[in-house]
Amino acid sequence: MIFFEPRQSAAPEIAKEAITLVRALYDVEGQGSNASVEDRLRLRQEQSASVLAELREKHFDWKEQLLPKHPMAEAIKNALGHWEELNVFVADGAVAIDNNVSEREMKRIVLNRKKGLFVGNERGGRNGAIPASLTSSCRCHDVDPQICLTQLLINLSSLRMSDLLDGLPDRWKATQNVRLAGVAHEREFAQ
């Protein structure tokens, strides 16, 4: 995006102002990074909403200063055209401020697709997609894929079909957290 290259930008002062306001939004995100969804939403509505309102007003001011075909004017027009989508995170504490996680996962998909050119046949592609999907899901839920998949494979023969979904990373993590809390409680009780 043009805003994030002020030295190379055709409108460096506008880029600097935009970056300052965007940094303020990310500072709020940093404050709420470990907060609950409800607390993060409250923080965003108390602090980010006003920064977004200021940023929107600045966009209109900047748009008036620039010629319509100016590269920065194009970026501003694009941002204003997607303003509602850019503000979704202020209405939902569970929504990320950006799509960086999705972008990283898409890169992995592209790399896996390139590797998939050499799987041999459709069945091989499906078989390769399953672990790729599971490891991506592990990363999304902040779970170590090796530990999760190893435990799943070890216990696979004793699982009933109805319990198979409990091996998915999100459920596995919840189960592990309960187990760890129980172990910690037992250690406290033993002392």
C-alpha positions as CSV (number, residue, x, y, z in Angstrom):
1,M,0.0,0.0,0.0
2,I,1.3,3.5,-0.8
3,F,0.8,4.8,2.7
4,F,3.6,2.6,4.1
5,E,6.4,3.9,1.9
6,P,6.5,7.6,2.8
7,R,10.0,8.1,1.4
8,Q,9.1,6.7,-1.9
9,S,5.6,8.1,-1.9
10,A,4.6,10.9,-4.2
11,A,2.9,12.5,-1.1
12,P,5.2,11.8,1.8
13,E,3.5,14.1,4.3
14,I,0.1,12.4,3.8
15,A,1.8,9.0,4.1
16,K,3.4,10.0,7.4
17,E,0.1,11.2,8.8
18,A,-1.6,8.0,7.7
19,I,1.1,5.8,9.2
20,T,0.8,7.7,12.5
21,L,-2.9,7.1,12.7
22,V,-2.6,3.4,11.6
23,R,0.1,2.9,14.3
24,A,-2.3,4.3,16.9
25,L,-4.8,1.6,15.8
26,Y,-2.2,-1.1,16.2
27,D,-1.2,0.3,19.6
28,V,-4.7,-0.2,20.7
29,E,-4.6,-3.8,19.3
30,G,-1.4,-4.3,21.3
31,Q,-3.1,-3.3,24.5
32,G,-5.9,-5.7,23.9
33,S,-3.9,-8.6,22.5
34,N,-4.4,-10.8,25.6
35,A,-7.8,-9.5,26.5
36,S,-11.1,-11.4,26.2
37,V,-13.2,-10.8,23.1
38,E,-15.6,-8.6,25.1
39,D,-12.8,-6.5,26.6
40,R,-11.0,-6.2,23.3
41,L,-14.3,-5.0,21.7
42,R,-14.8,-2.4,24.5
43,L,-11.2,-1.2,24.1
44,R,-11.6,-0.9,20.3
45,Q,-14.9,1.0,20.6
46,E,-13.5,3.3,23.3
47,Q,-10.2,4.1,21.5
48,S,-10.0,2.7,17.9
49,A,-13.4,4.1,16.8
50,S,-12.3,7.7,17.3
51,V,-8.9,7.1,15.5
52,L,-10.9,5.6,12.6
53,A,-13.2,8.6,12.5
54,E,-10.2,10.9,12.4
55,L,-8.5,8.8,9.7
56,R,-11.7,8.9,7.6
57,E,-11.9,12.7,7.9
58,K,-8.2,12.9,6.9
59,H,-8.9,10.8,3.9
60,F,-11.5,13.3,2.7
61,D,-9.1,16.2,3.3
62,W,-6.3,14.4,1.5
63,K,-8.6,13.5,-1.4
64,E,-9.3,17.3,-1.9
65,Q,-5.6,18.1,-1.9
66,L,-4.7,15.6,-4.6
67,L,-5.4,15.4,-8.3
68,P,-7.8,12.5,-9.2
69,K,-5.2,10.4,-11.0
70,H,-2.5,10.8,-8.3
71,P,-1.4,7.4,-7.0
72,M,-2.2,8.5,-3.4
73,A,-5.6,9.7,-4.5
74,E,-6.2,6.2,-6.0
75,A,-5.2,4.6,-2.6
76,I,-7.5,7.0,-0.7
77,K,-10.4,6.2,-3.1
78,N,-9.8,2.5,-2.6
79,A,-9.7,2.9,1.2
80,L,-12.9,4.9,1.3
81,G,-14.6,2.5,-1.1
82,H,-13.9,-0.3,1.4
83,W,-14.4,1.7,4.5
84,E,-17.1,-0.4,6.0
85,E,-15.0,-3.6,5.6
86,L,-12.0,-1.8,7.1
87,N,-14.0,-1.0,10.2
88,V,-15.5,-4.5,10.9
89,F,-12.9,-5.2,13.7
90,V,-14.4,-2.3,15.8
91,A,-17.8,-4.0,15.8
92,D,-16.5,-7.5,16.7
93,G,-13.8,-8.2,19.2
94,A,-13.0,-11.6,17.6
95,V,-12.2,-10.2,14.2
96,A,-8.5,-9.3,13.6
97,I,-7.6,-5.8,12.6
98,D,-5.9,-7.1,9.5
99,N,-5.8,-10.3,7.4
100,N,-2.1,-11.1,7.9
101,V,-2.9,-14.6,9.3
102,S,-5.0,-15.4,6.3
103,E,-2.4,-14.0,3.9
104,R,0.3,-16.2,5.5
105,E,-1.9,-19.3,5.3
106,M,-2.7,-18.5,1.6
107,K,1.1,-18.5,0.9
108,R,1.3,-22.0,2.5
109,I,-1.6,-23.1,0.3
110,V,0.2,-21.8,-2.8
111,L,3.4,-23.6,-1.8
112,N,1.5,-26.8,-1.1
113,R,-0.2,-26.4,-4.5
114,K,3.1,-26.2,-6.2
115,K,4.3,-29.3,-4.3
116,G,1.0,-30.9,-5.3
117,L,2.1,-30.9,-8.9
118,F,4.2,-33.9,-8.0
119,V,1.8,-36.1,-6.0
120,G,1.1,-38.4,-8.9
121,N,-2.7,-38.6,-8.9
122,E,-5.9,-37.3,-7.3
123,R,-5.8,-39.7,-4.4
124,G,-2.2,-38.6,-3.6
125,G,-3.3,-35.0,-3.7
126,R,-6.1,-35.7,-1.2
127,N,-3.8,-37.6,1.1
128,G,-1.3,-34.7,1.0
129,A,-4.0,-32.1,1.6
130,I,-5.2,-33.7,4.9
131,P,-1.9,-33.2,6.9
132,A,-1.5,-29.8,5.3
133,S,-4.9,-28.8,6.5
134,L,-4.4,-30.2,10.0
135,T,-1.0,-28.4,10.4
136,S,-2.6,-25.1,9.2
137,S,-5.4,-25.6,11.7
138,C,-2.8,-26.3,14.5
139,R,-1.0,-23.0,13.7
140,C,-4.3,-21.1,13.7
141,H,-5.1,-22.4,17.2
142,D,-1.5,-22.0,18.5
143,V,-1.0,-25.7,18.9
144,D,2.3,-27.5,18.1
145,P,1.4,-29.7,15.1
146,Q,3.9,-32.4,15.9
147,I,2.6,-32.9,19.5
148,C,-1.0,-32.8,18.4
149,L,-0.7,-35.1,15.5
150,T,1.6,-37.5,17.3
151,Q,-0.9,-37.9,20.1
152,L,-3.7,-38.3,17.6
153,L,-1.9,-41.0,15.8
154,I,-1.0,-42.8,19.0
155,N,-4.6,-42.8,20.2
156,L,-6.2,-43.3,16.8
157,S,-6.6,-47.1,17.2
158,S,-8.5,-46.7,20.5
159,L,-10.8,-43.8,19.4
160,R,-14.4,-44.4,18.5
161,M,-15.6,-42.8,15.3
162,S,-17.8,-40.4,17.4
163,D,-14.7,-39.2,19.3
164,L,-12.6,-38.6,16.1
165,L,-13.6,-34.9,16.0
166,D,-12.0,-34.5,19.4
167,G,-8.6,-34.9,17.7
168,L,-9.1,-31.6,15.8
169,P,-6.6,-29.0,17.0
170,D,-9.2,-26.6,18.6
171,R,-10.8,-29.4,20.6
172,W,-7.5,-31.1,21.3
173,K,-6.2,-27.8,22.7
174,A,-9.2,-27.4,25.0
175,T,-8.8,-31.0,26.3
176,Q,-5.1,-30.4,26.9
177,N,-5.8,-27.2,28.8
178,V,-8.3,-29.1,31.0
179,R,-5.8,-31.9,31.6
180,L,-3.0,-29.4,32.5
181,A,-5.2,-27.5,34.9
182,G,-6.1,-30.9,36.6
183,V,-2.4,-31.8,36.9
184,A,-1.6,-28.4,38.3
185,H,-4.4,-28.7,40.8
186,E,-3.2,-32.2,41.9
187,R,0.3,-30.9,42.4
188,E,-1.0,-28.0,44.6
189,F,-3.1,-30.5,46.6
190,A,-0.2,-32.9,47.0
191,Q,2.0,-30.1,48.5
